Amino acid sequence: MAAPKRGRSASAQSKPGRALALILIAIVALTGGMFLSGHTTPRLGIDLAGGTSITLEAKADQGSAINKANMDTAVEIMNRRVNGLGVSEAEVQTQGDRNIIVNIPKGTNSKEARDQVGTTAKLYFRPVLAQDATGAAAATPSPSASKSGSSTASPSPSASKSGSTGEKATSSSSPSASATSQGRAVTDALKADSTPSASASASSSAPPSAAASTAPSAAQAKLQAQYTALDCSKKAQRTTAGEGAKPGEPTLGCGESSGVWYKYLLGPAAVDGTEVKKAQAVFDTQTAAGWQVTMTFNGKGAKKFADITGQLAKNTQPQNEFGIVLDGEVVSSPYVSSSITGGSAQISGSFTQDEAQNLANMLSYGALPLSFKEQSVTTVTAALGGDQLHAGLLAGAIGLLLVVIYLVAYYRGLSLVAMASLLVSGILTYVLMALLGPAIGFALNLPAVCGAIVAIGITADSFIVYFERIRDEIREGRSLRPAVERAWPRARRTILVSDFVSFLAAAVLFIVTVGKVQGFAFTLGLTTVLDVVVVFFFTKPLMTLLARRKFFASGSKWSGLDPKSLGAKPPLRRTRRPAPVETKEA
């Protein structure tokens, strides 16, 4: 029985080099990936690197009340938009009853986050009643031209981001005739009990006028007057066009196509953006259309979309178009030649990758229940955080120095193993923090630094547990090589239980907290996992190799494993007891 046991022990001791090579390869691979990615330093949080702080005020102009439920929903949606996995350090929190504070750390695209965070992402599909070029383009009429191509009945209709898929049609007819025909078409379209006239003129070079067969109502006349005066080439007028309009009412809008701004008179919303089930950015490699945003409607939205495209297909241009209106801006106005069924559509055009992903992101995460007005945008300096970081790093360095002094004084030669293990753990922690910044948005803040400092003690505890188990075995009279192997199973159980408790506490803290405390919990959990990796793949194999060296195996006084200093018992030896002697009675 003894021989097989010794054989297994010798086999276990013969493979420490494999484990050391494995962790060395992992360190080299991760470090190489860090340099290749170009992110050689961890991304810092807003308290260390500075950033942007945005104050938003809620406005009850969408029919929703400003209450705690709606404010909490808005905070949740904003968090998902700017935080991704939750560790990117962007903070979104309420202040009072009407305000939301958003802190965006330096290193992220603050302009992009600023555009997304307060955007309501209200998407509507509205029929186009009239359209016209504005600004300099309106003063130079071109011959009437029909738009090339058409939307087919395929499940994924093409829709241009910057207007329709052809040239905008303008009329060369006389102003009076054009105004009369278009005014009649607009008047008929604005009537609540009628649809756009199928015989309306295909051009819109002149604004609507009151020269219609039926006198418009006061509201219709006001809207026509606003449409006539609207100049979308001016930013001030673009931002106020259609402001405050309800989904069930006609409205105005602006959209850009090939550098030319167009104004639109739009009918009531036919399909709501909330009926978009899913939206994502995709790259079309088959038709060279570039980046697109694909949308899938729910059952109700699919039916509405098929109905409105079927109605618009009966009309003439431009009343066979539907405007895709996002937060008041017409991002696309595709025309329809037949009813589009299938429950899905796509917006295509001159999208960049970021533009497509941002649009899909806003549509996927849903609309905010309230609209928000940007009250203030301030730049946060990192002076205070830099001082605190300096103080924290100084405290960590002093603590690490004290730990090293204690290890050297108490464990002597074994302290080399502990310091090497701490060095490997530190390298892995730094490299992973640098890689996790661009990967999942991890940002190193002051609480995260505290978590890394606390991890020094957790890692040192694991080494101490193993060292003390080895010393206990030596006190029992065993030599170093069997002591290292016999101490490992008991030390391993203790280390795993201790690290599991620490990781469980970090996981619970990460789940139930928000903001900066999550940085502390994330760092604590990461370093706890790395502690297990280092102890199993570095500390234990290194001790197995050192146990074969004469300096440690002979129990040198400076090795920290001297049997005499540890008060070791002499080796246990079995002795044969003498046979009992029978005594004779006198």
Steps between C-alpha positions, in 0.01 A plus 500: 500500500790735573666474157202616289445794733862612463464463124199731486675753720807500275278543194321795655832666582637452148265747323548842669680635193187447289287718727765773515532496122122528464468810718806653331338452158177658630689805630688543173180461293302747708784752506540469123127553453518810719775657287334398174172661607681825576345524847803465726348673801168441679221741416449738791167595652357850521641554851855430379509620139220756496210499258166658419204555730159558338189624681168417332159637598188293432218655297145364501425576136435146378188426699694330783508630853826580678495247780742263669409205279564687174821656635629157609415357158687786331805441722497128413482567124775763518715260701465233234584748227821636649617223731488190282590209747481721801869552581584791271478746791235726347262604775132576450299605804204718589532832677182627656168436328572626148875478432734220394879530534719310250876477563700380199870424563777622276603243241149429374341682209332764712333665199349170389385419854364852539297461180358165610438551868213749481363401161143380526538287185138554400458333163192545284409400147294788357356538148650791303239755391737753345870568472719771361865600487592800714776757501713552189372181338143632498602805297632282214218276377598203291294301250258256650656160553354183629695303754685202367413160640226410739438314819386149427290263701804324641525465877791746516421819307787732425482843659757771468631669811540833328170517320345284233694270270480730205523868421257737666238606249443867439260655257562731207134592466369844571481601864129566495407165354734317728381686805139434412541128442720448802281713722203285402699182574619624836155623598344167409771310685460707816131418527448246774237307308692463171821359362757667273364558155622249248490763229717749681791652321830313523694818560521745790698796379260748659359509851139414576255782452145568589393461138320173559150401407412450863595761758741355756435520871690743721743229615561387143554855383747561784695185414509596131630844594770345719598269215523795260725697735720202600861515380680180601835633384500711819589305812280707729191415294598132463514449876152643555327341200219278621579567865226382736306314231307194617517168314140526382541847350661624177835668549801651328847354465840552342734256329825519307579335167831544313578817691158656432248557778136416428192594692216253546133521578423169671174329584408327828732219611404169337751279687658566839864430573399302809363240258854434377587167661872500424752727332863433416778638282617271221742536211360407160772325300274382217368829360784726620242708684732534798374523856126459554261488792262205481172511690260223584143597594276322745170354381305824542771711341541264204128529417507879528810520283341282232180712510675838468731386221199356317318832521801708401567282195174631347612862514726707279824659601571637759191361671615144437784553750511442872732698722704316761505764772744463789465763772348747255757452221413322178790257470353332195206537263481190280225470241280194462378327186316213668398377842799381707430194711716265703534698821850638441664799333836665475635852491796528264701784355825679573529367855836470668545210738464725806186668364335166426590355838386812687163498325453127563608548859240768569224304331592173674514650848168668455366849538530704815166551676581869535682753288796679654651844462874541544546741789879507532813324377813538712849359475620318812870540582703213641708713739325378815488143377868518405592602854289222644651251257849608602409456865339162432798373302735622774295316761501187282877521452554538875270204569677288240840593645386400849373167365834436329693588817283261702547220244877546490531510880273203566534276192846602377569294185131421454437875468653478151220266397239735648645809333528325164136389530392854590690630198328253264160585650570872459602460134187299419277751680650798318487338155139385545392845621660657193326250269161520672484877448431488124341154520221557753545864599671434834631820658743515789367730771601561860284218645650265240847599618390419854383160380842434346673597827272270700590222255863517617392368838278231346785377279752505786259300716496218244880475502513506879245218526710281271830587668362424846368163383849414370660606828249289693603196298868572572420528871358150478845378396458477122753622245419791267402316181226283655400793725428718193277234345321397821432862598343591165163316527415654838625846400311479170167442674556792736603734217204407281248547783651836596509629141148375432366701794686812378376454142141442618509822703640689199232356268215594734646849546529544123139393440327703771699823463547759227763750396842512662436222750470263205860588410615382844297178476616427144869546586467292816335216309756515218799488736343216699472287185859588407613396849373147436669492160835618638500263799412195288714572194794690647547478879446124535716398197774743609505347850527152345806609303664678794451193720754325274763766560759438768455841662136424589512119518787501752304727732740796487461751779420772243248294307224546754464121519766414757371196698683609816356851490153353444539258791470190284454163667747223426386262225265230621656153488338167578696294761444137583389458855683223700307188572364474853705287742313258713599513864521191704349481832737443786 
